[in-house]
């Protein structure tokens, strides 16, 4: 069973870079939905 917790290395990378890329975190459909919502945001 895969854990959803970040590893020590991932946390260190986040602190180093200020962001973390997590591959396959969302499905393509979820990503497309978030992208569409972001495009509609006038902020």
VENGI-V931350 format. One record per residue. RES is the residue in one small letter. OMEGA is omega in whole degrees, 0 to 359 (999 if undefined). Layout:
RES	OMEGA
RES	OMEGA
This chain:
x	181
x	179
x	176
x	180
x	177
x	178
x	177
x	179
x	179
x	178
x	178
x	179
x	177
x	180
x	179
x	188
x	183
x	176
x	179
x	176
x	180
x	182
x	179
x	178
x	179
x	174
x	177
x	179
x	179
x	179
x	178
x	179
x	179
x	179
x	178
x	178
x	180
x	179
x	181
x	183
x	181
x	184
x	999
